[in-house]
Amino acid sequence: MEPDAAFEDVKYEELLIILLRLQPELADIFFNFDTLQKINLEAYMNRNISKD
């Protein structure tokens, strides 16, 4: 691993630690390894795409 990549990894880890200390509830978002759920893409698009 080159030095820049190692430095980035350390900084990402530091950021994650800071975020989790400030908002521990983020752990559920960052470390949720449950089975992914499929969404109804058509229904999602119909709700979220504006029709101008």
PQR file of N, CA, C, O and H, with PARSE charges and radii, in Angstrom:
ATOM      1  N   MET A   1       0.854  -1.164   0.000 -0.4000 1.5000
ATOM      2  CA  MET A   1       0.000   0.000   0.000 -0.0000 2.0000
ATOM      3  C   MET A   1       0.907   1.237   0.000  0.5500 1.7000
ATOM      4  O   MET A   1       1.842   1.333   0.795 -0.5500 1.4000
ATOM      5  N   GLU A   2       0.624   2.149  -0.875 -0.4000 1.5000
ATOM      6  CA  GLU A   2       1.456   3.350  -0.934 -0.0000 2.0000
ATOM      7  C   GLU A   2       1.105   4.294   0.218  0.5500 1.7000
ATOM      8  O   GLU A   2       0.001   4.221   0.758 -0.5500 1.4000
ATOM      9  H   GLU A   2      -0.136   2.070  -1.521  0.4000 1.0000
ATOM     10  N   PRO A   3       2.024   5.173   0.597 -0.5600 1.5000
ATOM     11  CA  PRO A   3       1.812   6.040   1.767  0.2800 2.0000
ATOM     12  C   PRO A   3       0.542   6.877   1.701  0.5500 1.7000
ATOM     13  O   PRO A   3      -0.138   7.037   2.715 -0.5500 1.4000
ATOM     14  N   ASP A   4       0.208   7.411   0.536 -0.4000 1.5000
ATOM     15  CA  ASP A   4      -1.001   8.232   0.432 -0.0000 2.0000
ATOM     16  C   ASP A   4      -2.257   7.414   0.716  0.5500 1.7000
ATOM     17  O   ASP A   4      -3.174   7.892   1.383 -0.5500 1.4000
ATOM     18  H   ASP A   4       0.761   7.280  -0.287  0.4000 1.0000
ATOM     19  N   ALA A   5      -2.299   6.198   0.216 -0.4000 1.5000
ATOM     20  CA  ALA A   5      -3.464   5.339   0.444 -0.0000 2.0000
ATOM     21  C   ALA A   5      -3.559   4.959   1.920  0.5500 1.7000
ATOM     22  O   ALA A   5      -4.656   4.914   2.477 -0.5500 1.4000
ATOM     23  H   ALA A   5      -1.554   5.810  -0.327  0.4000 1.0000
ATOM     24  N   ALA A   6      -2.432   4.689   2.549 -0.4000 1.5000
ATOM     25  CA  ALA A   6      -2.433   4.353   3.973 -0.0000 2.0000
ATOM     26  C   ALA A   6      -2.912   5.549   4.792  0.5500 1.7000
ATOM     27  O   ALA A   6      -3.671   5.383   5.747 -0.5500 1.4000
ATOM     28  H   ALA A   6      -1.541   4.726   2.097  0.4000 1.0000
ATOM     29  N   PHE A   7      -2.474   6.746   4.425 -0.4000 1.5000
ATOM     30  CA  PHE A   7      -2.899   7.968   5.116 -0.0000 2.0000
ATOM     31  C   PHE A   7      -4.401   8.165   4.965  0.5500 1.7000
ATOM     32  O   PHE A   7      -5.080   8.517   5.929 -0.5500 1.4000
ATOM     33  H   PHE A   7      -1.857   6.880   3.649  0.4000 1.0000
ATOM     34  N   GLU A   8      -4.921   7.944   3.771 -0.4000 1.5000
ATOM     35  CA  GLU A   8      -6.364   8.072   3.539 -0.0000 2.0000
ATOM     36  C   GLU A   8      -7.133   7.095   4.409  0.5500 1.7000
ATOM     37  O   GLU A   8      -8.146   7.458   5.008 -0.5500 1.4000
ATOM     38  H   GLU A   8      -4.370   7.658   2.987  0.4000 1.0000
ATOM     39  N   ASP A   9      -6.661   5.859   4.485 -0.4000 1.5000
ATOM     40  CA  ASP A   9      -7.339   4.854   5.308 -0.0000 2.0000
ATOM     41  C   ASP A   9      -7.402   5.283   6.768  0.5500 1.7000
ATOM     42  O   ASP A   9      -8.433   5.126   7.422 -0.5500 1.4000
ATOM     43  H   ASP A   9      -5.838   5.564   3.999  0.4000 1.0000
ATOM     44  N   VAL A  10      -6.295   5.827   7.279 -0.4000 1.5000
ATOM     45  CA  VAL A  10      -6.260   6.288   8.670 -0.0000 2.0000
ATOM     46  C   VAL A  10      -7.249   7.429   8.869  0.5500 1.7000
ATOM     47  O   VAL A  10      -7.964   7.464   9.870 -0.5500 1.4000
ATOM     48  H   VAL A  10      -5.457   5.954   6.747  0.4000 1.0000
ATOM     49  N   LYS A  11      -7.294   8.353   7.933 -0.4000 1.5000
ATOM     50  CA  LYS A  11      -8.192   9.498   8.059 -0.0000 2.0000
ATOM     51  C   LYS A  11      -9.658   9.078   7.961  0.5500 1.7000
ATOM     52  O   LYS A  11     -10.501   9.628   8.670 -0.5500 1.4000
ATOM     53  H   LYS A  11      -6.714   8.326   7.119  0.4000 1.0000
ATOM     54  N   TYR A  12      -9.976   8.116   7.100 -0.4000 1.5000
ATOM     55  CA  TYR A  12     -11.347   7.611   7.019 -0.0000 2.0000
ATOM     56  C   TYR A  12     -11.750   6.963   8.336  0.5500 1.7000
ATOM     57  O   TYR A  12     -12.869   7.146   8.815 -0.5500 1.4000
ATOM     58  H   TYR A  12      -9.292   7.668   6.524  0.4000 1.0000
ATOM     59  N   GLU A  13     -10.828   6.205   8.914 -0.4000 1.5000
ATOM     60  CA  GLU A  13     -11.109   5.554  10.187 -0.0000 2.0000
ATOM     61  C   GLU A  13     -11.310   6.598  11.291  0.5500 1.7000
ATOM     62  O   GLU A  13     -12.217   6.460  12.112 -0.5500 1.4000
ATOM     63  H   GLU A  13      -9.918   6.056   8.525  0.4000 1.0000
ATOM     64  N   GLU A  14     -10.481   7.627  11.317 -0.4000 1.5000
ATOM     65  CA  GLU A  14     -10.639   8.700  12.295 -0.0000 2.0000
ATOM     66  C   GLU A  14     -11.995   9.391  12.126  0.5500 1.7000
ATOM     67  O   GLU A  14     -12.679   9.671  13.110 -0.5500 1.4000
ATOM     68  H   GLU A  14      -9.744   7.739  10.650  0.4000 1.0000
ATOM     69  N   LEU A  15     -12.371   9.658  10.900 -0.4000 1.5000
ATOM     70  CA  LEU A  15     -13.659  10.296  10.634 -0.0000 2.0000
ATOM     71  C   LEU A  15     -14.806   9.430  11.138  0.5500 1.7000
ATOM     72  O   LEU A  15     -15.746   9.932  11.755 -0.5500 1.4000
ATOM     73  H   LEU A  15     -11.815   9.430  10.101  0.4000 1.0000
ATOM     74  N   LEU A  16     -14.730   8.147  10.877 -0.4000 1.5000
ATOM     75  CA  LEU A  16     -15.773   7.233  11.325 -0.0000 2.0000
ATOM     76  C   LEU A  16     -15.868   7.222  12.848  0.5500 1.7000
ATOM     77  O   LEU A  16     -16.969   7.227  13.400 -0.5500 1.4000
ATOM     78  H   LEU A  16     -13.966   7.740  10.376  0.4000 1.0000
ATOM     79  N   ILE A  17     -14.738   7.208  13.522 -0.4000 1.5000
ATOM     80  CA  ILE A  17     -14.728   7.224  14.988 -0.0000 2.0000
ATOM     81  C   ILE A  17     -15.349   8.513  15.510  0.5500 1.7000
ATOM     82  O   ILE A  17     -16.147   8.482  16.446 -0.5500 1.4000
ATOM     83  H   ILE A  17     -13.844   7.205  13.074  0.4000 1.0000
ATOM     84  N   ILE A  18     -14.991   9.640  14.915 -0.4000 1.5000
ATOM     85  CA  ILE A  18     -15.546  10.928  15.335 -0.0000 2.0000
ATOM     86  C   ILE A  18     -17.058  10.951  15.129  0.5500 1.7000
ATOM     87  O   ILE A  18     -17.802  11.356  16.023 -0.5500 1.4000
ATOM     88  H   ILE A  18     -14.343   9.665  14.155  0.4000 1.0000
ATOM     89  N   LEU A  19     -17.509  10.523  13.967 -0.4000 1.5000
ATOM     90  CA  LEU A  19     -18.949  10.509  13.685 -0.0000 2.0000
ATOM     91  C   LEU A  19     -19.703   9.626  14.671  0.5500 1.7000
ATOM     92  O   LEU A  19     -20.776   9.997  15.146 -0.5500 1.4000
ATOM     93  H   LEU A  19     -16.905  10.194  13.241  0.4000 1.0000
ATOM     94  N   LEU A  20     -19.143   8.459  14.977 -0.4000 1.5000
ATOM     95  CA  LEU A  20     -19.819   7.535  15.888 -0.0000 2.0000
ATOM     96  C   LEU A  20     -19.828   8.058  17.321  0.5500 1.7000
ATOM     97  O   LEU A  20     -20.760   7.780  18.075 -0.5500 1.4000
ATOM     98  H   LEU A  20     -18.271   8.158  14.591  0.4000 1.0000
ATOM     99  N   ARG A  21     -18.805   8.806  17.701 -0.4000 1.5000
ATOM    100  CA  ARG A  21     -18.805   9.397  19.043 -0.0000 2.0000
ATOM    101  C   ARG A  21     -19.826  10.517  19.139  0.5500 1.7000
ATOM    102  O   ARG A  21     -20.483  10.672  20.169 -0.5500 1.4000
ATOM    103  H   ARG A  21     -18.047   9.032  17.088  0.4000 1.0000
ATOM    104  N   LEU A  22     -19.965  11.299  18.076 -0.4000 1.5000
ATOM    105  CA  LEU A  22     -20.919  12.406  18.088 -0.0000 2.0000
ATOM    106  C   LEU A  22     -22.360  11.932  17.926  0.5500 1.7000
ATOM    107  O   LEU A  22     -23.278  12.473  18.542 -0.5500 1.4000
ATOM    108  H   LEU A  22     -19.431  11.173  17.240  0.4000 1.0000
ATOM    109  N   GLN A  23     -22.542  10.912  17.089 -0.4000 1.5000
ATOM    110  CA  GLN A  23     -23.891  10.397  16.825 -0.0000 2.0000
ATOM    111  C   GLN A  23     -23.851   8.870  16.789  0.5500 1.7000
ATOM    112  O   GLN A  23     -23.787   8.282  15.709 -0.5500 1.4000
ATOM    113  H   GLN A  23     -21.796  10.473  16.588  0.4000 1.0000
ATOM    114  N   PRO A  24     -23.886   8.226  17.944 -0.5600 1.5000
ATOM    115  CA  PRO A  24     -23.791   6.765  18.011  0.2800 2.0000
ATOM    116  C   PRO A  24     -24.878   6.039  17.214  0.5500 1.7000
ATOM    117  O   PRO A  24     -24.692   4.896  16.798 -0.5500 1.4000
ATOM    118  N   GLU A  25     -26.018   6.717  17.005 -0.4000 1.5000
ATOM    119  CA  GLU A  25     -27.102   6.068  16.255 -0.0000 2.0000
ATOM    120  C   GLU A  25     -26.719   5.797  14.801  0.5500 1.7000
ATOM    121  O   GLU A  25     -27.393   5.017  14.128 -0.5500 1.4000
ATOM    122  H   GLU A  25     -26.169   7.646  17.344  0.4000 1.0000
ATOM    123  N   LEU A  26     -25.658   6.419  14.308 -0.4000 1.5000
ATOM    124  CA  LEU A  26     -25.194   6.168  12.937 -0.0000 2.0000
ATOM    125  C   LEU A  26     -24.640   4.756  12.765  0.5500 1.7000
ATOM    126  O   LEU A  26     -24.513   4.273  11.640 -0.5500 1.4000
ATOM    127  H   LEU A  26     -25.110   7.052  14.855  0.4000 1.0000
ATOM    128  N   ALA A  27     -24.313   4.100  13.860 -0.4000 1.5000
ATOM    129  CA  ALA A  27     -23.787   2.734  13.771 -0.0000 2.0000
ATOM    130  C   ALA A  27     -24.787   1.821  13.066  0.5500 1.7000
ATOM    131  O   ALA A  27     -24.397   0.922  12.320 -0.5500 1.4000
ATOM    132  H   ALA A  27     -24.416   4.493  14.774  0.4000 1.0000
ATOM    133  N   ASP A  28     -26.077   2.057  13.306 -0.4000 1.5000
ATOM    134  CA  ASP A  28     -27.101   1.236  12.652 -0.0000 2.0000
ATOM    135  C   ASP A  28     -27.091   1.425  11.139  0.5500 1.7000
ATOM    136  O   ASP A  28     -27.436   0.508  10.393 -0.5500 1.4000
ATOM    137  H   ASP A  28     -26.394   2.787  13.912  0.4000 1.0000
ATOM    138  N   ILE A  29     -26.703   2.593  10.695 -0.4000 1.5000
ATOM    139  CA  ILE A  29     -26.651   2.873   9.256 -0.0000 2.0000
ATOM    140  C   ILE A  29     -25.358   2.330   8.651  0.5500 1.7000
ATOM    141  O   ILE A  29     -25.380   1.659   7.619 -0.5500 1.4000
ATOM    142  H   ILE A  29     -26.422   3.338  11.301  0.4000 1.0000
ATOM    143  N   PHE A  30     -24.231   2.626   9.304 -0.4000 1.5000
ATOM    144  CA  PHE A  30     -22.929   2.228   8.765 -0.0000 2.0000
ATOM    145  C   PHE A  30     -22.695   0.727   8.811  0.5500 1.7000
ATOM    146  O   PHE A  30     -22.023   0.175   7.940 -0.5500 1.4000
ATOM    147  H   PHE A  30     -24.213   3.170  10.142  0.4000 1.0000
ATOM    148  N   PHE A  31     -23.250   0.058   9.828 -0.4000 1.5000
ATOM    149  CA  PHE A  31     -22.930  -1.353  10.035 -0.0000 2.0000
ATOM    150  C   PHE A  31     -24.151  -2.246   9.951  0.5500 1.7000
ATOM    151  O   PHE A  31     -24.251  -3.233  10.680 -0.5500 1.4000
ATOM    152  H   PHE A  31     -23.795   0.507  10.536  0.4000 1.0000
ATOM    153  N   ASN A  32     -25.071  -1.913   9.079 -0.4000 1.5000
ATOM    154  CA  ASN A  32     -26.272  -2.718   8.879 -0.0000 2.0000
ATOM    155  C   ASN A  32     -25.994  -3.712   7.754  0.5500 1.7000
ATOM    156  O   ASN A  32     -25.953  -3.345   6.579 -0.5500 1.4000
ATOM    157  H   ASN A  32     -24.990  -1.111   8.486  0.4000 1.0000
ATOM    158  N   PHE A  33     -25.804  -4.984   8.136 -0.4000 1.5000
ATOM    159  CA  PHE A  33     -25.495  -6.015   7.151 -0.0000 2.0000
ATOM    160  C   PHE A  33     -26.671  -6.970   6.947  0.5500 1.7000
ATOM    161  O   PHE A  33     -26.493  -8.124   6.557 -0.5500 1.4000
ATOM    162  H   PHE A  33     -25.838  -5.282   9.090  0.4000 1.0000
ATOM    163  N   ASP A  34     -27.872  -6.465   7.220 -0.4000 1.5000
ATOM    164  CA  ASP A  34     -29.068  -7.272   6.988 -0.0000 2.0000
ATOM    165  C   ASP A  34     -29.233  -7.519   5.493  0.5500 1.7000
ATOM    166  O   ASP A  34     -28.615  -6.847   4.668 -0.5500 1.4000
ATOM    167  H   ASP A  34     -28.016  -5.528   7.537  0.4000 1.0000
ATOM    168  N   THR A  35     -30.053  -8.467   5.166 -0.4000 1.5000
ATOM    169  CA  THR A  35     -30.347  -8.754   3.775 -0.0000 2.0000
ATOM    170  C   THR A  35     -31.002  -7.539   3.136  0.5500 1.7000
ATOM    171  O   THR A  35     -31.941  -6.964   3.686 -0.5500 1.4000
ATOM    172  H   THR A  35     -30.555  -9.013   5.836  0.4000 1.0000
ATOM    173  N   LEU A  36     -30.503  -7.162   1.985 -0.4000 1.5000
ATOM    174  CA  LEU A  36     -31.049  -5.998   1.292 -0.0000 2.0000
ATOM    175  C   LEU A  36     -32.460  -6.277   0.812  0.5500 1.7000
ATOM    176  O   LEU A  36     -32.782  -7.392   0.402 -0.5500 1.4000
ATOM    177  H   LEU A  36     -29.740  -7.629   1.538  0.4000 1.0000
ATOM    178  N   GLN A  37     -33.290  -5.260   0.868 -0.4000 1.5000
ATOM    179  CA  GLN A  37     -34.661  -5.372   0.407 -0.0000 2.0000
ATOM    180  C   GLN A  37     -34.780  -4.731  -0.963  0.5500 1.7000
ATOM    181  O   GLN A  37     -34.187  -3.682  -1.218 -0.5500 1.4000
ATOM    182  H   GLN A  37     -33.029  -4.354   1.201  0.4000 1.0000
ATOM    183  N   LYS A  38     -35.530  -5.346  -1.828 -0.4000 1.5000
ATOM    184  CA  LYS A  38     -35.783  -4.757  -3.146 -0.0000 2.0000
ATOM    185  C   LYS A  38     -36.954  -3.802  -3.041  0.5500 1.7000
ATOM    186  O   LYS A  38     -37.911  -4.044  -2.305 -0.5500 1.4000
ATOM    187  H   LYS A  38     -36.011  -6.198  -1.622  0.4000 1.0000
ATOM    188  N   ILE A  39     -36.863  -2.715  -3.787 -0.4000 1.5000
ATOM    189  CA  ILE A  39     -37.965  -1.764  -3.800 -0.0000 2.0000
ATOM    190  C   ILE A  39     -38.687  -1.855  -5.144  0.5500 1.7000
ATOM    191  O   ILE A  39     -38.155  -2.375  -6.126 -0.5500 1.4000
ATOM    192  H   ILE A  39     -36.086  -2.519  -4.385  0.4000 1.0000
ATOM    193  N   ASN A  40     -39.880  -1.346  -5.156 -0.4000 1.5000
ATOM    194  CA  ASN A  40     -40.632  -1.256  -6.400 -0.0000 2.0000
ATOM    195  C   ASN A  40     -40.154   0.005  -7.104  0.5500 1.7000
ATOM    196  O   ASN A  40     -40.575   1.110  -6.761 -0.5500 1.4000
ATOM    197  H   ASN A  40     -40.311  -0.923  -4.359  0.4000 1.0000
ATOM    198  N   LEU A  41     -39.281  -0.157  -8.084 -0.4000 1.5000
ATOM    199  CA  LEU A  41     -38.650   0.980  -8.745 -0.0000 2.0000
ATOM    200  C   LEU A  41     -39.669   1.880  -9.442  0.5500 1.7000
ATOM    201  O   LEU A  41     -39.541   3.104  -9.401 -0.5500 1.4000
ATOM    202  H   LEU A  41     -38.939  -1.054  -8.363  0.4000 1.0000
ATOM    203  N   GLU A  42     -40.652   1.302 -10.064 -0.4000 1.5000
ATOM    204  CA  GLU A  42     -41.657   2.110 -10.757 -0.0000 2.0000
ATOM    205  C   GLU A  42     -42.427   2.990  -9.779  0.5500 1.7000
ATOM    206  O   GLU A  42     -42.651   4.171 -10.047 -0.5500 1.4000
ATOM    207  H   GLU A  42     -40.756   0.308 -10.097  0.4000 1.0000
ATOM    208  N   ALA A  43     -42.833   2.422  -8.645 -0.4000 1.5000
ATOM    209  CA  ALA A  43     -43.566   3.199  -7.647 -0.0000 2.0000
ATOM    210  C   ALA A  43     -42.679   4.298  -7.061  0.5500 1.7000
ATOM    211  O   ALA A  43     -43.134   5.420  -6.838 -0.5500 1.4000
ATOM    212  H   ALA A  43     -42.652   1.463  -8.427  0.4000 1.0000
ATOM    213  N   TYR A  44     -41.420   3.968  -6.817 -0.4000 1.5000
ATOM    214  CA  TYR A  44     -40.477   4.959  -6.296 -0.0000 2.0000
ATOM    215  C   TYR A  44     -40.325   6.126  -7.263  0.5500 1.7000
ATOM    216  O   TYR A  44     -40.362   7.289  -6.861 -0.5500 1.4000
ATOM    217  H   TYR A  44     -41.050   3.057  -6.998  0.4000 1.0000
ATOM    218  N   MET A  45     -40.155   5.804  -8.539 -0.4000 1.5000
ATOM    219  CA  MET A  45     -39.976   6.862  -9.540 -0.0000 2.0000
ATOM    220  C   MET A  45     -41.238   7.708  -9.674  0.5500 1.7000
ATOM    221  O   MET A  45     -41.160   8.928  -9.820 -0.5500 1.4000
ATOM    222  H   MET A  45     -40.125   4.860  -8.866  0.4000 1.0000
ATOM    223  N   ASN A  46     -42.388   7.066  -9.626 -0.4000 1.5000
ATOM    224  CA  ASN A  46     -43.642   7.813  -9.728 -0.0000 2.0000
ATOM    225  C   ASN A  46     -43.819   8.776  -8.558  0.5500 1.7000
ATOM    226  O   ASN A  46     -44.386   9.855  -8.727 -0.5500 1.4000
ATOM    227  H   ASN A  46     -42.451   6.075  -9.507  0.4000 1.0000
ATOM    228  N   ARG A  47     -43.344   8.401  -7.384 -0.4000 1.5000
ATOM    229  CA  ARG A  47     -43.443   9.280  -6.209 -0.0000 2.0000
ATOM    230  C   ARG A  47     -42.416  10.401  -6.238  0.5500 1.7000
ATOM    231  O   ARG A  47     -42.685  11.492  -5.734 -0.5500 1.4000
ATOM    232  H   ARG A  47     -42.884   7.524  -7.247  0.4000 1.0000
ATOM    233  N   ASN A  48     -41.252  10.159  -6.812 -0.4000 1.5000
ATOM    234  CA  ASN A  48     -40.130  11.089  -6.643 -0.0000 2.0000
ATOM    235  C   ASN A  48     -39.703  11.856  -7.897  0.5500 1.7000
ATOM    236  O   ASN A  48     -38.846  12.736  -7.812 -0.5500 1.4000
ATOM    237  H   ASN A  48     -41.033   9.274  -7.222  0.4000 1.0000
ATOM    238  N   ILE A  49     -40.266  11.549  -9.022 -0.4000 1.5000
ATOM    239  CA  ILE A  49     -39.906  12.278 -10.246 -0.0000 2.0000
ATOM    240  C   ILE A  49     -40.993  13.314 -10.498  0.5500 1.7000
ATOM    241  O   ILE A  49     -42.178  12.991 -10.585 -0.5500 1.4000
ATOM    242  H   ILE A  49     -40.962  10.834  -9.091  0.4000 1.0000
ATOM    243  N   SER A  50     -40.559  14.568 -10.613 -0.4000 1.5000
ATOM    244  CA  SER A  50     -41.545  15.623 -10.871 -0.0000 2.0000
ATOM    245  C   SER A  50     -41.960  15.593 -12.331  0.5500 1.7000
ATOM    246  O   SER A  50     -41.156  15.307 -13.218 -0.5500 1.4000
ATOM    247  H   SER A  50     -39.597  14.830 -10.542  0.4000 1.0000
ATOM    248  N   LYS A  51     -43.201  15.886 -12.557 -0.4000 1.5000
ATOM    249  CA  LYS A  51     -43.742  15.881 -13.920 -0.0000 2.0000
ATOM    250  C   LYS A  51     -43.991  17.318 -14.331  0.5500 1.7000
ATOM    251  O   LYS A  51     -45.059  17.879 -14.090 -0.5500 1.4000
ATOM    252  H   LYS A  51     -43.854  16.118 -11.836  0.4000 1.0000
ATOM    253  N   ASP A  52     -42.977  17.902 -14.960 -0.4000 1.5000
ATOM    254  CA  ASP A  52     -43.077  19.301 -15.377 -0.0000 2.0000
ATOM    255  C   ASP A  52     -43.658  19.427 -16.758  0.5500 1.7000
ATOM    256  O   ASP A  52     -43.811  20.539 -17.264 -0.5500 1.4000
ATOM    257  H   ASP A  52     -42.109  17.446 -15.156  0.4000 1.0000
TER
END
